[in-house]
Amino acid sequence: MRTLQEAAATALQVQNACNLSGVVHDFDLILRNVIWPEARKRGFGTDWVAKHAITTLFLDKLCSLNGLVTDSNRVHLAYQECRAIAASKPEAQ
């Protein structure tokens, strides 16, 4: 996974996952290879990474697998944003 669009699509797909370690593995790869490089490219830091829609969807899924309750409105907004990102054209490198 190299693009924000691919990462967003994965965040949407992971909502059906049942394997906690698989979700954590994908989340780690996306953070290291997509989200952080994008944050640096845009001049953003930890707060942008922590509150990105892709991050929100992964964290919601991890919480769900653990039985924790999350803010459903924030998750809904993140889901919509990830759908929009996944459908967009990748930016030229």
DSSP file (Angstrom, degrees, kcal/mol; ACC not computed):
  #  RESIDUE AA STRUCTURE BP1 BP2  ACC     N-H-->O    O-->H-N    N-H-->O    O-->H-N    TCO  KAPPA ALPHA  PHI   PSI    X-CA   Y-CA   Z-CA
    1    1 A M              0   0    0      0, 0.0     3,-0.0     0, 0.0    32,-0.0   0.000 360.0 360.0 360.0 124.3    0.0    0.0    0.0
    2    2 A R        +     0   0    0     32,-0.0     2,-0.3     1,-0.0     3,-0.0   0.599 360.0  65.7-125.4 -18.9    1.5    3.2   -1.1
    3    3 A T  S  > S-     0   0    0      1,-0.1     4,-2.2    87,-0.0     5,-0.2  -0.732  74.5-124.3-112.8 159.1   -1.2    5.8   -1.6
    4    4 A L  H  > S+     0   0    0     -2,-0.3     4,-2.5     1,-0.2     5,-0.2   0.862 114.4  56.6 -61.6 -36.0   -3.7    7.5    0.7
    5    5 A Q  H  > S+     0   0    0      2,-0.2     4,-2.2     1,-0.2    -1,-0.2   0.911 107.8  46.1 -64.0 -43.4   -6.4    6.2   -1.5
    6    6 A E  H  > S+     0   0    0      2,-0.2     4,-2.2     1,-0.2    -1,-0.2   0.897 112.7  50.8 -65.4 -40.2   -5.3    2.6   -1.0
    7    7 A A  H  X S+     0   0    0     -4,-2.2     4,-2.3     2,-0.2    -2,-0.2   0.903 110.0  49.4 -64.7 -41.1   -5.0    3.1    2.7
    8    8 A A  H  X S+     0   0    0     -4,-2.5     4,-1.9     2,-0.2    -1,-0.2   0.906 109.8  51.4 -64.4 -41.5   -8.5    4.6    2.9
    9    9 A A  H  X S+     0   0    0     -4,-2.2     4,-2.3     1,-0.2    -2,-0.2   0.901 110.5  49.2 -62.2 -40.4   -9.9    1.6    0.9
   10   10 A T  H  X S+     0   0    0     -4,-2.2     4,-2.6     2,-0.2    -2,-0.2   0.899 107.0  55.0 -65.3 -40.6   -8.1   -0.8    3.4
   11   11 A A  H  < S+     0   0    0     -4,-2.3     4,-0.3     1,-0.2    -1,-0.2   0.869 110.6  46.7 -60.4 -36.4   -9.6    1.2    6.4
   12   12 A L  H >< S+     0   0    0     -4,-1.9     3,-1.0     1,-0.2    -2,-0.2   0.914 113.1  48.2 -70.5 -43.1  -13.0    0.6    4.9
   13   13 A Q  H >< S+     0   0    0     -4,-2.3     3,-1.6     1,-0.2    -2,-0.2   0.845 101.5  63.9 -66.1 -34.1  -12.4   -3.1    4.2
   14   14 A V  G >< S+     0   0    0     -4,-2.6     3,-2.0     1,-0.3    -1,-0.2   0.633  79.2  84.4 -68.7 -12.0  -11.0   -3.7    7.7
   15   15 A Q  G <  S+     0   0    0     -3,-1.0    -1,-0.3    -4,-0.3    -2,-0.1   0.695  91.6  49.2 -64.5 -16.3  -14.4   -2.9    9.2
   16   16 A N  G <  S+     0   0    0     -3,-1.6    -1,-0.3    -4,-0.1    -2,-0.2   0.334  88.5 120.9 -99.6   4.9  -15.4   -6.5    8.5
   17   17 A A    <   -     0   0    0     -3,-2.0     3,-0.1     1,-0.1    -3,-0.0  -0.265  37.8-178.5 -72.1 155.2  -12.3   -8.0   10.1
   18   18 A C        +     0   0    0      1,-0.1     2,-0.7    47,-0.0    -1,-0.1   0.345  60.1  89.5-128.6   0.0  -12.3  -10.4   13.0
   19   19 A N     >  -     0   0    0      1,-0.2     4,-2.0     2,-0.0     3,-0.3  -0.872  55.3-166.0-107.1 104.6   -8.6  -10.9   13.5
   20   20 A L  H  > S+     0   0    0     -2,-0.7     4,-2.4     1,-0.2     5,-0.2   0.893  88.5  50.7 -55.5 -45.9   -7.1   -8.3   16.0
   21   21 A S  H  > S+     0   0    0      1,-0.2     4,-2.3     2,-0.2    -1,-0.2   0.858 108.7  52.3 -67.0 -33.5   -3.5   -9.0   15.1
   22   22 A G  H  > S+     0   0    0     -3,-0.3     4,-2.4     2,-0.2    -1,-0.2   0.896 110.0  48.7 -65.9 -40.1   -4.2   -8.6   11.3
   23   23 A V  H  X S+     0   0    0     -4,-2.0     4,-2.6     2,-0.2    -2,-0.2   0.921 112.1  48.8 -64.8 -44.4   -5.9   -5.2   11.9
   24   24 A V  H  X S+     0   0    0     -4,-2.4     4,-2.6     2,-0.2    -2,-0.2   0.909 110.9  51.0 -62.0 -42.4   -2.9   -4.1   14.0
   25   25 A H  H  X S+     0   0    0     -4,-2.3     4,-2.2     2,-0.2    -2,-0.2   0.945 112.9  44.2 -61.4 -49.5   -0.5   -5.3   11.4
   26   26 A D  H  X S+     0   0    0     -4,-2.4     4,-2.5     1,-0.2    -2,-0.2   0.903 112.8  52.6 -62.4 -40.9   -2.2   -3.4    8.6
   27   27 A F  H  X S+     0   0    0     -4,-2.6     4,-2.7     1,-0.2    -1,-0.2   0.917 108.9  50.0 -61.0 -44.7   -2.6   -0.3   10.7
   28   28 A D  H  X S+     0   0    0     -4,-2.6     4,-2.6     2,-0.2     5,-0.3   0.928 111.2  48.4 -60.1 -46.6    1.1   -0.3   11.5
   29   29 A L  H  X S+     0   0    0     -4,-2.2     4,-2.8     1,-0.2     5,-0.3   0.913 113.1  47.7 -61.0 -43.1    2.0   -0.6    7.8
   30   30 A I  H  X>S+     0   0    0     -4,-2.5     5,-2.5     2,-0.2     4,-2.0   0.908 112.1  49.2 -66.9 -41.9   -0.4    2.2    6.8
   31   31 A L  I  <>S+     0   0    0     -4,-2.7     5,-2.5     3,-0.2    -2,-0.2   0.951 118.9  38.4 -60.8 -48.3    0.9    4.5    9.6
   32   32 A R  I  <5S+     0   0    0     -4,-2.6    -2,-0.2    -5,-0.2    -1,-0.2   0.880 127.4  31.6 -71.5 -38.9    4.5    3.9    8.7
   33   33 A N  I  <5S+     0   0    0     -4,-2.8    -3,-0.2    -5,-0.3    -2,-0.2   0.614 134.4  11.2-100.8 -13.6    4.2    3.8    4.9
   34   34 A V  I  X5S+     0   0    0     -4,-2.0     4,-2.2    -5,-0.3    -3,-0.2   0.665 121.4  44.2-128.2 -58.7    1.3    6.2    4.1
   35   35 A I  I  ><S+     0   0    0     -5,-2.5     4,-2.6     2,-0.2    -4,-0.2   0.946 116.1  43.8 -66.4 -50.9    0.0    8.4    6.9
   36   36 A W  H  ><S+     0   0    0     -5,-2.5     4,-2.6    -6,-0.3     5,-0.2   0.927 114.6  49.0 -64.2 -44.0    3.3    9.6    8.3
   37   37 A P  H  > S+     0   0    0      0, 0.0     4,-2.3     0, 0.0    -1,-0.2   0.905 113.0  48.9 -60.0 -37.9    4.9   10.3    5.0
   38   38 A E  H  X S+     0   0    0     -4,-2.2     4,-1.8     2,-0.2    -2,-0.2   0.901 110.2  51.2 -66.3 -40.3    1.8   12.2    3.9
   39   39 A A  H  X>S+     0   0    0     -4,-2.6     5,-3.1     2,-0.2     4,-0.7   0.933 111.7  46.5 -62.0 -46.1    1.8   14.2    7.2
   40   40 A R  H ><5S+     0   0    0     -4,-2.6     3,-0.8     1,-0.2    -2,-0.2   0.908 110.0  54.0 -62.7 -41.6    5.5   15.1    6.7
   41   41 A K  H 3<5S+     0   0    0     -4,-2.3    -1,-0.2     1,-0.2    -2,-0.2   0.859 114.1  41.7 -60.0 -36.3    4.8   16.1    3.0
   42   42 A R  H 3<5S-     0   0    0     -4,-1.8    -1,-0.2    -5,-0.1    -2,-0.2   0.491 116.3-112.3 -90.9  -4.8    2.0   18.4    4.1
   43   43 A G  T <<5S+     0   0    0     -3,-0.8    -3,-0.2    -4,-0.7     2,-0.2   0.737  72.8 133.1  80.4  23.2    4.0   19.8    7.1
   44   44 A F      < -     0   0    0     -5,-3.1    -1,-0.3    -6,-0.2     2,-0.1  -0.585  35.1-161.9-103.8 168.0    1.7   18.2    9.7
   45   45 A G     >  -     0   0    0     -2,-0.2     4,-1.9    -3,-0.1     3,-0.4  -0.275  46.1 -42.0-127.3-149.1    2.5   16.3   12.8
   46   46 A T  H  > S+     0   0    0      1,-0.2     4,-3.2     2,-0.2     5,-0.2   0.836 124.9  55.8 -57.1 -41.8    1.2   13.9   15.4
   47   47 A D  H  > S+     0   0    0      1,-0.2     4,-1.8     2,-0.2    -1,-0.2   0.911 108.5  48.2 -62.3 -41.9   -2.2   15.5   15.9
   48   48 A W  H  > S+     0   0    0     -3,-0.4     4,-0.6     2,-0.2    -1,-0.2   0.920 115.2  45.4 -63.0 -44.1   -3.0   15.2   12.2
   49   49 A V  H >< S+     0   0    0     -4,-1.9     3,-0.8     1,-0.2     6,-0.2   0.928 113.1  50.1 -64.3 -45.9   -1.9   11.6   12.2
   50   50 A A  H 3< S+     0   0    0     -4,-3.2    -1,-0.2     1,-0.2    -2,-0.2   0.797 118.5  37.6 -65.6 -29.7   -3.8   10.8   15.4
   51   51 A K  H 3< S+     0   0    0     -4,-1.8    -1,-0.2    -5,-0.2    -2,-0.2   0.332  84.2 126.5-107.1   7.0   -7.1   12.3   14.1
   52   52 A H  S <X S-     0   0    0     -3,-0.8     4,-2.5    -4,-0.6     5,-0.2  -0.323  70.1-118.7 -63.9 148.8   -7.0   11.3   10.5
   53   53 A A  H  > S+     0   0    0      1,-0.2     4,-2.3     2,-0.2     5,-0.2   0.856 114.6  53.6 -58.3 -37.8  -10.1    9.5    9.2
   54   54 A I  H  > S+     0   0    0      2,-0.2     4,-2.1     1,-0.2    -1,-0.2   0.927 109.5  47.9 -63.9 -44.1   -8.0    6.4    8.4
   55   55 A T  H  > S+     0   0    0     -6,-0.2     4,-2.8     1,-0.2     5,-0.2   0.924 109.9  53.5 -59.9 -45.3   -6.6    6.3   11.9
   56   56 A T  H  X S+     0   0    0     -4,-2.5     4,-2.6     1,-0.2    -2,-0.2   0.908 108.7  48.4 -58.6 -44.7  -10.1    6.8   13.4
   57   57 A L  H  X S+     0   0    0     -4,-2.3     4,-2.1     2,-0.2    -1,-0.2   0.911 112.9  47.5 -66.1 -40.8  -11.5    3.8   11.4
   58   58 A F  H  X S+     0   0    0     -4,-2.1     4,-2.3     2,-0.2    -2,-0.2   0.938 113.7  47.4 -64.2 -44.8   -8.7    1.5   12.4
   59   59 A L  H  X S+     0   0    0     -4,-2.8     4,-2.7     1,-0.2    -2,-0.2   0.894 110.0  53.1 -64.3 -38.9   -9.0    2.5   16.1
   60   60 A D  H  X S+     0   0    0     -4,-2.6     4,-2.6    -5,-0.2    -1,-0.2   0.915 109.5  48.8 -61.1 -42.2  -12.7    2.0   16.0
   61   61 A K  H  X S+     0   0    0     -4,-2.1     4,-2.5     2,-0.2    -2,-0.2   0.916 111.2  49.4 -65.3 -41.7  -12.3   -1.5   14.7
   62   62 A L  H  X S+     0   0    0     -4,-2.3     4,-1.2     1,-0.2    -2,-0.2   0.917 112.5  48.0 -62.4 -42.3   -9.7   -2.3   17.3
   63   63 A C  H  X>S+     0   0    0     -4,-2.7     5,-2.5     1,-0.2     4,-1.0   0.911 110.5  52.3 -63.0 -41.9  -12.0   -1.0   20.0
   64   64 A S  H ><5S+     0   0    0     -4,-2.6     3,-0.7     1,-0.2    -2,-0.2   0.913 107.3  50.9 -60.4 -44.4  -14.9   -3.0   18.6
   65   65 A L  H 3<5S+     0   0    0     -4,-2.5    -1,-0.2     1,-0.2    -2,-0.2   0.775 113.8  46.6 -65.0 -24.6  -12.9   -6.2   18.6
   66   66 A N  H 3<5S-     0   0    0     -4,-1.2    -1,-0.2    -3,-0.3    -2,-0.2   0.559 117.6-112.4 -91.5 -11.3  -12.1   -5.4   22.3
   67   67 A G  T <<5 +     0   0    0     -4,-1.0    -3,-0.2    -3,-0.7     2,-0.2   0.539  69.0 140.4  90.8   7.6  -15.7   -4.6   23.2
   68   68 A L      < -     0   0    0     -5,-2.5     2,-0.4    -6,-0.2    -1,-0.3  -0.553  49.2-126.9 -83.1 151.0  -15.1   -0.9   23.8
   69   69 A V        -     0   0    0     -2,-0.2     2,-0.2    -5,-0.0    -1,-0.0  -0.805  26.7-169.1 -99.5 137.6  -17.6    1.7   22.7
   70   70 A T        -     0   0    0     -2,-0.4     2,-0.9   -10,-0.1     3,-0.1  -0.660  39.7 -77.5-118.0 175.4  -16.5    4.7   20.5
   71   71 A D     >  -     0   0    0     -2,-0.2     4,-2.1     1,-0.2     5,-0.2  -0.639  40.9-162.6 -75.3 104.6  -18.1    7.9   19.3
   72   72 A S  H  > S+     0   0    0     -2,-0.9     4,-2.3     1,-0.2    -1,-0.2   0.818  85.8  54.3 -64.9 -31.9  -20.4    6.7   16.6
   73   73 A N  H  > S+     0   0    0      2,-0.2     4,-2.3     1,-0.2    -1,-0.2   0.932 109.7  46.7 -67.4 -44.6  -20.8   10.2   15.0
   74   74 A R  H  > S+     0   0    0      1,-0.2     4,-2.2     2,-0.2    -2,-0.2   0.892 113.3  49.6 -63.3 -39.3  -17.1   10.7   14.7
   75   75 A V  H  X S+     0   0    0     -4,-2.1     4,-2.6     2,-0.2    -1,-0.2   0.901 108.7  52.5 -66.8 -40.4  -16.7    7.2   13.2
   76   76 A H  H  X S+     0   0    0     -4,-2.3     4,-2.2     2,-0.2    -2,-0.2   0.924 110.6  47.5 -60.5 -45.0  -19.5    7.9   10.7
   77   77 A L  H  X S+     0   0    0     -4,-2.3     4,-2.3     1,-0.2    -1,-0.2   0.898 112.1  50.0 -63.4 -40.5  -17.8   11.1    9.6
   78   78 A A  H  X S+     0   0    0     -4,-2.2     4,-2.6     2,-0.2    -2,-0.2   0.890 108.7  52.8 -64.8 -39.4  -14.4    9.2    9.3
   79   79 A Y  H  X S+     0   0    0     -4,-2.6     4,-2.1     2,-0.2    -2,-0.2   0.928 110.3  47.3 -61.7 -45.7  -16.1    6.5    7.3
   80   80 A Q  H  X S+     0   0    0     -4,-2.2     4,-2.0     1,-0.2    -2,-0.2   0.910 112.4  49.8 -62.2 -42.4  -17.5    9.1    4.8
   81   81 A E  H  X S+     0   0    0     -4,-2.3     4,-2.5     1,-0.2    -2,-0.2   0.904 109.9  50.4 -64.6 -41.6  -14.2   10.8    4.6
   82   82 A C  H  X S+     0   0    0     -4,-2.6     4,-3.0     2,-0.2    -1,-0.2   0.883 108.2  53.2 -64.8 -37.9  -12.4    7.5    3.8
   83   83 A R  H  X S+     0   0    0     -4,-2.1     4,-1.6     2,-0.2    -1,-0.2   0.920 111.1  46.8 -61.1 -42.7  -14.9    6.7    1.1
   84   84 A A  H  X S+     0   0    0     -4,-2.0     4,-0.8     2,-0.2    -2,-0.2   0.907 114.0  47.2 -66.2 -42.2  -14.2   10.1   -0.5
   85   85 A I  H >< S+     0   0    0     -4,-2.5     3,-0.9     1,-0.2    -2,-0.2   0.935 111.0  51.4 -64.4 -46.3  -10.4    9.6   -0.2
   86   86 A A  H 3< S+     0   0    0     -4,-3.0    -1,-0.2     1,-0.3    -2,-0.2   0.838 111.9  47.7 -60.6 -33.4  -10.6    6.0   -1.6
   87   87 A A  H 3< S+     0   0    0     -4,-1.6    -1,-0.3    -5,-0.2    -2,-0.2   0.608  96.3  93.9 -83.7 -13.0  -12.6    7.3   -4.6
   88   88 A S  S << S-     0   0    0     -3,-0.9     3,-0.0    -4,-0.8    -3,-0.0  -0.331  83.6-102.7 -80.4 162.6  -10.3   10.2   -5.4
   89   89 A K        -     0   0    0      1,-0.1    -1,-0.1    -2,-0.1    -2,-0.1  -0.642  41.6-106.1 -81.6 139.2   -7.5   10.2   -7.8
   90   90 A P        -     0   0    0      0, 0.0     2,-0.1     0, 0.0    -1,-0.1  -0.345  37.7-109.7 -62.1 145.2   -4.0    9.9   -6.3
   91   91 A E        -     0   0    0      1,-0.1     2,-0.1     2,-0.0    -3,-0.0  -0.460  38.4 -98.1 -72.7 148.4   -1.9   13.1   -6.4
   92   92 A A              0   0    0      1,-0.1    -1,-0.1    -2,-0.1     0, 0.0  -0.441 360.0 360.0 -65.8 139.4    1.0   13.2   -8.7
   93   93 A Q              0   0    0     -2,-0.1    -1,-0.1    -3,-0.1    -2,-0.0   0.452 360.0 360.0 -82.0 360.0    4.3   12.5   -7.0
